[in-house]
Amino acid sequence: MKLVTGTEQEITDLTFQSFVFGAPFSCFLKGDAWNNETNTVGKNTTAWQSVEYSESLGSHYIIHIDEFTFTDKTFQSYKDEFYIDEETEYSELEQSILDRIPTGYEDYSPKQYVSEVVIGDNYSVIDF
């Protein structure tokens, strides 16, 4: 199992970014919505993983997003699915997804974006 390690603050920040790009996009497929204030996702999915501390690692950690199953749909495929034009009024769920798509990474899946760009070489990754 791959773990991402770092300080408590680093891993807490990573957890939030993983949630922003991972969980909401997967929940869209289930017709769910999410609430950033309570970090709760719809009826089928609850909050992203919590930050843990390991004495043996001497570090805080979370499980790497590569260990979880998410859709391989790209950001562009989400855009193509419901983007019509700038004047169209989108549902709250659609607008939230459109707002989260990082410019220049349309050919990435949300999971791939978190794995390669957000985590990338920015964190220590260990096989446990």
Backbone as numpy.savetxt, mean C-alpha at the origin, in Angstrom:
# Nx Ny Nz CAx CAy CAz Cx Cy Cz
10.48 -15.91 5.05 9.63 -14.73 5.05 10.53 -13.49 5.05
10.19 -12.53 4.21 10.94 -11.29 4.15 10.38 -10.28 5.15
11.26 -9.68 5.93 10.88 -8.64 6.87 11.60 -7.35 6.51
10.95 -6.24 6.76 11.57 -4.93 6.59 11.84 -4.40 7.98
13.09 -4.01 8.25 13.46 -3.58 9.60 13.93 -2.14 9.60
13.85 -1.54 10.79 14.30 -0.16 10.97 13.88 0.34 12.33
13.99 1.65 12.51 13.54 2.24 13.77 12.02 2.19 13.83
11.49 2.37 15.01 10.03 2.34 15.16 9.37 3.38 14.26
9.93 4.59 14.19 9.34 5.64 13.36 9.44 5.30 11.88
10.59 4.78 11.44 10.76 4.40 10.03 9.73 3.35 9.62
9.57 2.35 10.44 8.67 1.25 10.11 7.21 1.69 10.23
6.91 2.56 11.17 5.56 3.13 11.26 5.24 3.92 10.00
6.18 4.73 9.54 5.98 5.50 8.30 5.80 4.57 7.11
6.59 3.52 7.04 6.48 2.56 5.95 5.13 1.85 5.98
4.66 1.53 7.17 3.36 0.88 7.30 2.28 1.76 6.70
2.34 3.05 6.98 1.35 3.98 6.43 1.44 4.01 4.90
2.66 4.12 4.36 2.81 4.16 2.91 2.35 2.86 2.26
2.65 1.74 2.88 2.20 0.45 2.35 0.68 0.38 2.35
0.07 0.90 3.40 -1.39 0.93 3.47 -1.96 1.80 2.37
-1.39 2.99 2.19 -1.89 3.94 1.19 -1.87 3.34 -0.21
-0.80 2.64 -0.53 -0.69 2.11 -1.89 -1.12 0.66 -2.03
-1.10 -0.10 -0.97 -1.45 -1.51 -1.07 -2.90 -1.81 -0.76
-3.29 -1.59 0.47 -4.62 -2.00 0.92 -5.76 -1.35 0.15
-5.77 -0.03 -0.04 -6.91 0.56 -0.74 -7.10 0.02 -2.15
-6.01 -0.20 -2.86 -6.16 -0.70 -4.22 -6.70 -2.11 -4.23
-6.29 -2.94 -3.30 -6.83 -4.29 -3.23 -8.28 -4.27 -2.78
-8.62 -3.33 -1.92 -9.99 -3.25 -1.43 -10.95 -2.76 -2.51
-10.43 -1.96 -3.43 -11.26 -1.49 -4.53 -11.86 -2.69 -5.27
-11.08 -3.74 -5.39 -11.54 -4.92 -6.09 -12.68 -5.61 -5.35
-12.77 -5.39 -4.05 -13.83 -6.00 -3.24 -15.01 -5.05 -3.07
-14.92 -3.86 -3.66 -15.99 -2.89 -3.51 -15.99 -2.22 -2.15
-14.87 -2.27 -1.45 -14.77 -1.66 -0.13 -14.24 -0.23 -0.24
-14.36 0.48 0.84 -13.75 1.80 0.97 -12.97 1.78 2.26
-12.18 2.83 2.50 -11.35 2.84 3.70 -11.42 4.18 4.39
-10.99 4.22 5.63 -11.01 5.42 6.44 -9.60 5.64 6.98
-8.92 6.68 6.47 -7.55 6.94 6.89 -7.43 7.33 8.36
-8.47 7.95 8.89 -8.40 8.41 10.28 -8.35 7.25 11.26
-9.09 6.21 10.97 -9.09 5.06 11.87 -8.26 3.90 11.33
-7.68 4.11 10.12 -6.85 3.08 9.48 -7.63 1.77 9.34
-8.92 1.92 8.99 -9.79 0.77 8.83 -10.26 0.70 7.39
-10.31 -0.51 6.87 -10.71 -0.69 5.48 -11.98 -1.50 5.40
-13.04 -0.87 4.94 -14.28 -1.53 4.61 -14.71 -2.68 5.50
-15.56 -3.51 4.96 -16.13 -4.62 5.72 -15.30 -5.89 5.61
-14.49 -6.01 4.55 -13.76 -7.25 4.31 -12.30 -7.21 4.76
-11.77 -6.04 4.92 -10.36 -5.92 5.24 -10.20 -4.92 6.37
-9.38 -5.26 7.35 -9.14 -4.33 8.45 -7.76 -3.71 8.29
-7.34 -2.98 9.27 -6.11 -2.20 9.19 -4.92 -3.02 8.72
-3.99 -2.33 8.14 -2.74 -2.93 7.69 -2.02 -3.48 8.91
-0.93 -4.17 8.72 -0.22 -4.81 9.82 0.34 -3.79 10.82
0.56 -4.25 12.03 1.13 -3.37 13.05 2.64 -3.55 13.12
3.31 -2.55 13.64 4.76 -2.58 13.81 5.09 -3.46 15.01
6.02 -4.38 14.83 6.44 -5.28 15.90 7.91 -5.01 16.24
8.31 -5.47 17.42 9.72 -5.37 17.81 10.25 -6.77 18.09
11.44 -7.06 17.58 12.06 -8.36 17.80 13.35 -8.20 18.58
13.42 -8.86 19.73 14.66 -8.85 20.53 15.79 -9.48 19.73
15.49 -10.59 19.05 16.56 -11.29 18.31 17.10 -10.47 17.15
16.23 -9.66 16.53 16.68 -8.78 15.46 17.24 -7.47 16.00
16.80 -7.12 17.20 17.19 -5.83 17.78 16.62 -4.67 16.99
15.44 -4.88 16.42 14.87 -3.88 15.53 13.36 -4.00 15.47
12.73 -2.93 15.03 11.30 -2.95 14.71 11.17 -3.50 13.30
10.01 -4.10 13.00 9.85 -4.69 11.68 8.38 -4.81 11.29
8.17 -4.98 9.99 6.89 -5.43 9.44 7.21 -6.48 8.38
6.20 -7.24 8.01 6.37 -8.21 6.93 6.40 -7.45 5.61
7.34 -7.80 4.76 7.51 -7.15 3.46 6.24 -7.33 2.62
5.86 -6.31 1.89 4.65 -6.36 1.08 4.70 -7.48 0.03
5.90 -7.89 -0.37 6.04 -8.99 -1.34 5.45 -10.29 -0.82
5.30 -10.40 0.50 4.77 -11.62 1.11 3.24 -11.70 1.05
2.60 -10.62 0.62 1.14 -10.57 0.58 0.63 -10.62 -0.85
-0.58 -11.10 -1.01 -1.18 -11.20 -2.33 -2.01 -9.96 -2.61
-1.65 -9.28 -3.67 -2.42 -8.14 -4.18 -2.60 -8.34 -5.67
-3.50 -7.63 -6.26 -3.68 -7.67 -7.69 -2.42 -7.18 -8.42
-2.22 -7.67 -9.62 -1.10 -7.20 -10.44 -1.53 -6.08 -11.37
-2.76 -5.59 -11.21 -3.22 -4.48 -12.05 -2.31 -3.28 -11.85
-2.02 -2.61 -12.94 -1.17 -1.42 -12.86 -2.00 -0.19 -12.49
-1.29 0.85 -12.07 -1.97 2.12 -11.80 -2.72 2.57 -13.05
-2.11 2.38 -14.23 -2.74 2.80 -15.48 -4.05 2.05 -15.71
-4.08 0.78 -15.37 -5.32 0.02 -15.57 -6.44 0.54 -14.66
-6.09 1.01 -13.45 -7.10 1.65 -12.60 -7.59 2.93 -13.25
-6.65 3.72 -13.77 -7.05 4.96 -14.44 -7.97 4.67 -15.62
-7.57 3.70 -16.43 -8.35 3.36 -17.62 -9.73 2.84 -17.26
-9.83 2.19 -16.12 -11.09 1.57 -15.72 -12.20 2.59 -15.47
-11.87 3.73 -14.90 -12.93 4.68 -14.60 -12.62 6.14 -14.88
-11.44 6.45 -15.38 -11.14 7.86 -15.67 -11.80 8.25 -16.98
-12.57 9.30 -16.96 -13.23 9.79 -18.17 -12.63 11.14 -18.57
-12.76 12.12 -17.70 -12.16 13.44 -17.94 -12.12 14.20 -16.62
-11.48 15.35 -16.66 -11.30 16.12 -15.42 -12.60 16.70 -14.87
-13.63 16.80 -15.70 -14.89 17.40 -15.25 -15.88 16.37 -14.71
-15.59 15.12 -14.91 -16.49 14.07 -14.43 -16.42 13.99 -12.91
-17.57 13.82 -12.30 -17.61 13.65 -10.85 -17.50 12.16 -10.54
-16.46 11.81 -9.81 -16.20 10.41 -9.49 -16.73 10.09 -8.11
-16.92 8.81 -7.87 -17.29 8.40 -6.52 -16.11 8.69 -5.60
-16.37 8.70 -4.30 -15.30 8.95 -3.33 -14.19 7.92 -3.48
-14.56 6.68 -3.70 -13.59 5.60 -3.87 -12.74 5.81 -5.13
-13.39 6.11 -6.24 -12.66 6.34 -7.48 -11.72 7.53 -7.36
-12.20 8.62 -6.79 -11.36 9.82 -6.65 -10.18 9.57 -5.73
-10.40 8.82 -4.67 -9.31 8.50 -3.75 -8.22 7.71 -4.46
-8.63 6.77 -5.30 -7.64 5.98 -6.03 -6.91 6.84 -7.05
-7.64 7.65 -7.80 -6.99 8.54 -8.78 -5.99 9.47 -8.10
-6.34 9.97 -6.93 -5.45 10.89 -6.20 -4.19 10.22 -5.70
-4.20 8.91 -5.54 -3.05 8.19 -4.99 -2.08 7.70 -6.05
-2.41 7.82 -7.31 -1.55 7.30 -8.37 -0.34 8.21 -8.53
0.87 7.67 -8.28 2.08 8.50 -8.38 2.46 8.76 -9.84
2.68 9.99 -10.16 3.05 10.39 -11.51 4.35 9.72 -11.93
4.34 9.17 -13.12 5.53 8.53 -13.65 5.62 7.05 -13.35
4.68 6.53 -12.58 4.71 5.11 -12.21 3.44 4.38 -12.65
2.81 4.86 -13.70 1.54 4.29 -14.14 1.66 2.83 -14.56
2.86 2.39 -14.99 3.04 1.00 -15.41 3.37 0.05 -14.26
3.40 0.56 -13.04 3.66 -0.25 -11.85 2.33 -0.67 -11.23
2.32 -1.84 -10.60 1.19 -2.19 -9.74 1.44 -1.50 -8.40
0.39 -1.28 -7.59 0.62 -0.69 -6.27 1.62 -1.49 -5.44
1.52 -2.81 -5.47 2.45 -3.65 -4.72 3.88 -3.47 -5.22
4.04 -3.47 -6.53 5.36 -3.29 -7.13 5.94 -1.92 -6.77
5.09 -0.89 -6.76 5.53 0.45 -6.41 6.06 0.49 -4.97
5.30 -0.10 -4.05 5.75 -0.12 -2.65 7.04 -0.92 -2.53
7.10 -2.08 -3.17 8.27 -2.95 -3.07 9.52 -2.30 -3.65
9.40 -1.78 -4.87 10.58 -1.29 -5.58 10.93 0.16 -5.30
9.93 1.00 -5.12 10.20 2.44 -4.96 10.19 2.86 -3.50
9.13 2.52 -2.78 9.03 2.95 -1.38 10.04 2.21 -0.52
10.05 0.87 -0.59 11.01 0.10 0.20 12.37 0.12 -0.50
12.43 -0.39 -1.72 13.66 -0.36 -2.52 14.92 -0.56 -1.69
15.84 0.37 -1.80 17.07 0.37 -1.02 16.98 1.28 0.20
15.77 1.74 0.51 15.58 2.70 1.61 15.48 2.03 2.97
15.27 0.72 3.00 15.09 -0.01 4.25 15.94 -1.27 4.22
16.21 -1.81 5.39 16.89 -3.10 5.49 15.84 -4.19 5.33
16.11 -5.14 4.46 15.22 -6.27 4.23 15.98 -7.53 4.56
15.36 -8.37 5.38 16.02 -9.63 5.75 15.08 -10.80 5.48
15.64 -11.95 5.19 14.87 -13.18 5.09 14.91 -13.83 6.47
13.74 -14.13 6.99 13.66 -14.64 8.35 13.06 -16.01 8.35
